[in-house]
């Protein structure tokens, strides 16, 4: 896939994801950037996030709503089944999982390990 040319909007979209610890959705990125870039549309944000994920510049986390992550090294995630919050799991990545899949004849091109549960904020309610 051909990489897109540089644009200020595109770079700010990437920076918003990179600077966020929330694994933002397209709507969250739009809300962050709208005051700074008043002509920015949600569609532009969504298309750019999708393109950067396709280029491998961002990781797309699938769920009820797509979220994006600028951390590309293998790591785990925690997802709250109640509020939808996504956080880095803080658990070490285990390459044995990839090796086990490859032992079965698979060629591994990527992976996602997400633990689903209830976040501390929701559990306290």
C-alpha positions in Angstrom: 0.0 0.0 0.0 1.3 3.4 -1.0 2.2 5.7 2.0 0.4 9.0 2.0 2.3 12.2 1.6 2.9 14.4 4.6 0.1 16.7 5.8 -0.2 18.7 9.0 -3.6 17.2 9.8 -2.3 13.7 9.3 0.7 14.3 11.5 -1.5 15.8 14.3 -3.8 12.8 14.1 -0.8 10.5 14.6 0.5 12.6 17.4 -2.8 12.6 19.2 -2.8 8.8 19.2 0.9 8.6 20.2 0.3 11.0 23.1 -2.8 9.4 24.4 -2.7 6.6 26.9 -6.4 5.8 26.2 -6.1 3.9 22.9 -8.4 6.5 21.4 -11.3 6.0 18.9 -11.6 8.2 15.9 -14.2 10.3 17.8 -11.8 10.8 20.7 -9.0 11.9 18.3 -11.5 14.2 16.6 -12.6 15.7 19.9 -8.9 16.3 20.9 -8.0 18.0 17.7 -11.2 20.0 16.8 -10.2 23.1 18.8 -6.8 23.3 17.1 -8.0 22.3 13.6 -11.6 23.6 13.2 -11.9 22.5 9.6 -11.1 18.9 10.5 -13.9 16.4 9.9 -14.5 13.1 11.7 -14.4 11.3 8.3 -10.9 12.7 7.7 -9.8 11.5 11.1 -11.3 8.0 10.5 -9.8 7.7 7.0 -6.3 8.7 8.2 -6.4 6.4 11.2 -7.4 3.5 8.9 -4.7 4.4 6.4 -2.0 4.6 9.1 -3.1 1.2 10.5 -2.9 -0.3 7.0 0.6 1.2 6.6 1.7 -0.3 10.0 2.2 3.1 11.5 -0.6 2.5 14.1 -2.1 -0.7 15.5 -5.9 -1.0 15.3 -7.6 -2.7 18.2 -10.9 -4.3 17.2 -13.8 -4.3 19.5 -17.3 -2.7 19.5 -15.5 0.5 18.4 -12.1 0.5 16.7 -9.4 2.0 18.9 -5.8 2.9 17.9 -2.4 2.4 19.5 0.9 3.9 18.5 2.8 1.3 20.5 3.8 -1.3 17.9 5.9 -3.7 20.0 4.0 -6.8 21.2 2.1 -6.1 24.4 -1.2 -7.0 26.0 -4.4 -4.9 26.6 -7.1 -4.8 29.2 -10.7 -3.9 28.1 -13.5 -3.0 30.5 -16.7 -4.8 29.4 -18.7 -2.1 31.2 -17.3 1.3 30.1 -15.1 0.2 27.1 -11.9 1.6 28.6 -8.8 0.1 27.0 -5.5 0.1 28.8 -2.1 -1.5 28.3 -2.1 -4.8 30.2 1.2 -4.4 31.9 1.7 -8.1 31.3 4.9 -9.3 29.6 4.4 -10.5 26.0 5.2 -14.2 25.7 6.8 -15.2 22.4 5.9 -18.9 23.2 2.4 -18.1 22.0 3.8 -17.2 18.5 6.1 -20.3 18.5 3.2 -22.6 19.4 1.1 -21.2 16.5 4.1 -21.6 14.1 4.6 -25.2 15.3 1.1 -25.8 13.9 2.2 -24.6 10.5 0.9 -21.1 10.8 2.8 -18.1 9.5 2.2 -15.4 12.2 1.9 -11.9 10.8 0.5 -10.3 14.0 -1.4 -10.9 17.1 -3.6 -9.3 19.7 -4.0 -10.4 23.3 -6.8 -8.6 25.1 -8.1 -9.4 28.6 -11.7 -8.4 29.1 -13.1 -7.7 32.6 -14.3 -4.8 34.7 -12.0 -1.8 35.4 -11.4 -0.6 38.9 -13.6 2.5 38.4 -16.6 0.4 37.3 -16.0 -2.2 39.9 -16.1 0.5 42.6 -19.6 1.7 41.5 
